[in-house]
Amino acid sequence: MRAELVMDSEAFVANLAAIRARVAPAQHMLVVKDDAYGHGLSATAERAWAAGIRSFGAFDVRTGAAVRAAVGEQASIFVWIVGTATEAADAIAAGLEIGVGDALLLEDVADAARRDGRAARIHLKADTGLHRNGVRPEDWDGFVRRARDLERQGVLEVVGVWSHIAEASDAEDDAARDRFDVAVARARDAGLAPRVRHLAASAASFARPGFRYDMVRVGAFAYGIRPAGGPGSADLGIRPIASLRAPILRVSGDQAIAAVGSLDGLPSSLAGLVEVGTPGGSRSLLGIGAYESAVQSWPDARPGDVVTVFGPGGSGEGSPTDLAEAIDTIGEEIAVRVSPGIPRRWN
Ligand SMILES: *Cc1c(COP(=O)(O)O)cnc(C)c1O
């Protein structure tokens, strides 16, 4: 008997529909980094494809290639962590679209495309204030002119312009958006015709219509992971999709011992701070060891009874964010920590 992570396909598909309704006519690029936020990359991508998602945000080339294998040739797959010429070549070979945020990478991608014989499809990244890769305003004009020249040589196609924002304060995001608009205008002035502009992740895509442009890159909300500190899932119209469930192994004194612990990804700092779902209602999670956890006074527990640590069937609204808030982190952090050794199962 051991713990498992159980996903609710219906809730996932409902979340995708809620996102589509919210952001239309912008498209939804489903972000699947970190093993689809811990939900299992291939199974997640297959279900998303069946539900009509046509664009995936895959982070790195390895993840992008795995998405390609899962959903086939028709999907548009975007990767934005490409560091070396070899990775650029692999990305082109797998038909991935590449986020390019510096001038040297632009040359590496162009060289790889010449060798491959196929034009690379790229999205130019403007730095709009975060200072994490992205071309600075003072370098942007030269960068887009070089991209235009390479496009005219048939070496690459500039599909998009994009950036990333902090989503921490509206004022900072507004300033980033202004810089983004300037970057897009300059790219057009240089003779490029990017079809896809994308800036927003989950929070801004829901709260700020003017940030949606042609596409939004949404991960967290698709998995029903609400932001720490609110708004709640019901307000957003999304539902948590994953339940971390663990069987009771034995009763020790008046505590029930569940088969999940810190080596399974449960932060031991949660001990004493959160409740879990049990057949008789919510109970405190009192202690978290390496392999096992102790659940508060539950003398009539039987081996095999199931504790829901988070997710539907858990305590409260059942979001991983509920746990995250108890230790001052974000729901994604809880979701991605669930050990790869814990089996994933989709209902
Ligand atoms: C992770 C990530 C996203 C998705 O963010 P969510 O808040 O999970 O929707 C979007 N864009 C980039 C560049 C990211 O790294």
The ligand as an SDF file (V2000), in Angstrom:
LIG
                    3D

 15 15  0  0  0  0  0  0  0  0999 V2000
    5.8280   29.1620  -15.7150 C   0  0  0  0  0  0  0  0  0  0  0  0
    5.6500   30.1530  -16.7790 C   0  0  0  0  0  0  0  0  0  0  0  0
    4.3670   30.5300  -17.1970 C   0  0  0  0  0  0  0  0  0  0  0  0
    3.1070   29.9950  -16.5650 C   0  0  0  0  0  0  0  0  0  0  0  0
    2.8550   30.6420  -15.3360 O   0  0  0  0  0  0  0  0  0  0  0  0
    1.5590   30.2880  -14.4810 P   0  0  0  0  0  0  0  0  0  0  0  0
    1.5000   31.3430  -13.4610 O   0  0  0  0  0  0  0  0  0  0  0  0
    1.7720   28.9140  -13.9330 O   0  0  0  0  0  0  0  0  0  0  0  0
    0.3990   30.3240  -15.4060 O   0  0  0  0  0  0  0  0  0  0  0  0
    4.2720   31.4290  -18.2600 C   0  0  0  0  0  0  0  0  0  0  0  0
    5.3740   31.9170  -18.8590 N   0  0  0  0  0  0  0  0  0  0  0  0
    6.6200   31.5940  -18.4760 C   0  0  0  0  0  0  0  0  0  0  0  0
    7.7860   32.1830  -19.1790 C   0  0  0  0  0  0  0  0  0  0  0  0
    6.7990   30.7050  -17.4200 C   0  0  0  0  0  0  0  0  0  0  0  0
    8.0400   30.3760  -17.0310 O   0  0  0  0  0  0  0  0  0  0  0  0
  1  2  1  0
  2  3  1  0
  2 14  2  0
  3  4  1  0
  3 10  2  0
  4  5  1  0
  5  6  1  0
  6  7  2  0
  6  8  1  0
  6  9  1  0
 10 11  1  0
 11 12  2  0
 12 13  1  0
 12 14  1  0
 14 15  1  0
M  END
$$$$
